[in-house]
Amino acid sequence: MSDATLQKSPLDSMIGQTVPSVTFRVRENDQWVDINTESLFKDKTVVVFSLPGAFTPTCSSTHLPRYNELAATFAENGVDDILCLSVNDTFVMNAWKQDQEAENITVIPDGNGEFTEGMGMLVGKEDLGFGKRSWRYSMLVKNGVVQKMFVEPNKPGDPFEVSDADTMLDFINPAARKPSSVAIITKPGCPYCAKAKALLTDKGIGFEEIVLGKDATSVSVKAISGNATVPQVFFDGQNIGGSDDLEEFLKDISA
């Protein structure tokens, strides 16, 4: 991104300003629906994160998943909705949301780039064959007025340093308690797996389930955990073990 490409600095020009007035054409239940910025922002506290494109590596591996993971924490801290915006069409955005299982995020297809251009964030990525796309940024918007922006630095490529979910949450509430990242490896019909999932659910702990035969193999389980049995439960990268180990672990963290 060059100075010529980014004509104005959103950090200076958009804070305290109303977001651009745009109507987005979206596809819902096989019908075309018009959604305007007033319905998205009026009388709401909204977090927006915008990115270069659906299905692209950083957007899919980190940017979208972490906002989806922290959505409940954002809600606890006064955020009414989290919008993911990209210069893509509605079919691509809907397919990406489904693929990412990002049920906590509202995806907005800025297919014509009108909103992005109004934010001063439309940049040329013709070298990648992308045409015009959004520069990566996030912002906090209250009742349609921009309160804070985190814009990625003017560097070559696709920097991802400040528009992440954790930075935004820390700005909203530095003391916000973030949930652990929990994953459980299971196999169909395993009663110990069912017990472990029930233990997590009873504690209100969200988790990602990795199913043998679908998402992983027994070789993967042994390579990752050092054990060949299931379930295998992980908290923030730490292997807790099986269902009995999990039960003891939950007693300790509840004490």
Secondary structure, 3 states (H helix, E strand, C coil): CCCCCCCCCHHHHCCCCECCCCEEEEEECCEEEEEEHHHHHCCCEEEEEEECCCCCHHHHHHHHHHHHHCHHHHHHCCCCEEEEEECCCHHHHHHHHHHHCCCCCEEEECCCCHHHHHCCCEEECHHHCCCEEECCEEEEEECCEEEEEEECCCCCCCCCCCCCHHHHHHHHCCCCCCCCCEEEEECCCCHHHHHHHHHHHHCCCCCEEEEECCCECHHHHHHHHCCCCCCEEEECCEEEECHHHHHHHHHHHHC
